[in-house]
Amino acid sequence: MHWQDQGFVLTSRKHGETSAIIDVFTRKYGRHAGLVRGGVGRKMRPVLQAGNLVDAEWRGRLEDHLGAYKLEAIDSRAAQFMDDRVSLAGLNAICAMCRECLPERESFPKLWDVFGIVIQNLDNPEIWPALYVRWEAGLLSALGYGLDLSSCAATGTNDNLTHVSPRSGRAVSASAAEPYLDKMLALPSFMRGEPLVTPEDIMKGLKLTGYFLETRVQWNVNRTLPEARATMIERLINAGFAHR
């Protein structure tokens, strides 16, 4: 078996004396593990940093074997975030979410495209947190748990949608949500199509997508969300880009 595609490195861990086993998120073949011979050497270590875009060639005797990668760096963007605690936390979080939540060897091309957009904007904290929330909403959709924000679950209208039902994942208008505010999840304005993004809205969005990822996706496999996501949230709060 043999294929070639572009992908983002998600993780790398040492295997034996000189090799590494990596997870790569490719557009055509999804999250796909493989062996990189010489992966711990001086030449390959920089290439295998999480978040780097690589040209990946995979070969395996059988389709379900681990197989081996040959890699060439396309964009070693990860290195520029090493001195930025907030951007680095965002990078670690999105890679960890891919690794923890996506099934192996299933293609999610739209999710891959938005992953790349988030990575490209990680140097701008005024932009990427909202993009990241939208990516998590896309992750829910890709896994079959998409939020329905098109109209109110109670009235059918699409006016003044301010909350989401934690039971159905559907939007709820302000008037319909009023008696149940203590049970509802807030819907941030930028997820309703409005241009303004506030630190309060970033936190609302992270709580919204996090709730459904925790209770729909990770609950099914008896896991919690990765610690890297919690670290990202704390650093966003400390830097003023999200408010509790």
Number of C-alpha atoms within 10 A of each C-alpha: 11 13 12 16 14 20 27 29 25 26 20 22 14 15 16 10 11 12 18 23 23 23 24 30 32 26 19 17 19 22 24 22 23 20 22 23 18 16 25 21 13 9 10 18 13 16 22 30 19 24 29 21 27 23 17 22 15 20 19 15 11 10 10 9 12 16 19 21 24 15 20 15 17 15 14 17 16 22 15 12 17 13 9 11 14 24 25 20 23 26 24 22 22 24 24 20 19 22 19 15 18 19 13 15 15 15 19 20 16 13 20 21 13 18 23 14 15 23 23 13 16 25 16 11 15 14 14 19 27 23 19 25 23 19 22 26 23 21 26 20 14 16 15 11 17 17 19 16 19 15 17 24 21 13 12 12 14 15 13 15 25 22 26 25 22 15 9 11 19 19 30 31 22 15 13 16 23 13 10 11 13 8 13 19 23 21 22 25 20 17 17 15 8 9 9 9 16 17 18 16 22 27 22 22 27 21 18 25 22 19 15 21 22 15 15 15 23 16 13 9 9 9 13 13 20 17 12 18 20 13 16 22 24 18 18 23 18 12 13 11 21 21 17 12
